[in-house]
């Protein structure tokens, strides 16, 4: 605000640079992993051009989550997000502190996860139940085991319809 003025639109661009270390825990019924990403903040100036205000690296972000099944819907619930380090690659005003950003983001994740999970719960991942009009999946299940997740469903065969039989030679 001090550098660009109040109420300037800002575009956020991100790039996931690493994603891995996936694990599954049967005891905790949790999945986890680690990732890193870069964030660019582009401010729209008064003349309509855009300037990159900041370029940040968020490194070794540890995350944990669970997946809950309801009918054919899978709902994600994030239980942990923690950023190990932040790099300030560039900023146009020279005032960004990597440590301050890291602490504020990690505290924001700790306090904001319940609200974020409410939003996630309202947007489940729907697993298609009809497969090529031949099978109608039902009874989706999910099981946590050490280092893998079991996903199962019942696939009853639908069979040809009466219309298909009438069209047959």
Beta strands, then each sheet from edge to edge (+ up, - down):
strand 1: 10-25
strand 2: 30-44
strand 3: 50-70
strand 4: 73-91
strand 5: 125-126
strand 6: 130-131
strand 7: 135-145
strand 8: 148-157
sheet 1: 1+ 2- 3+ 4- 5+
sheet 2: 6+ 7- 8+
end
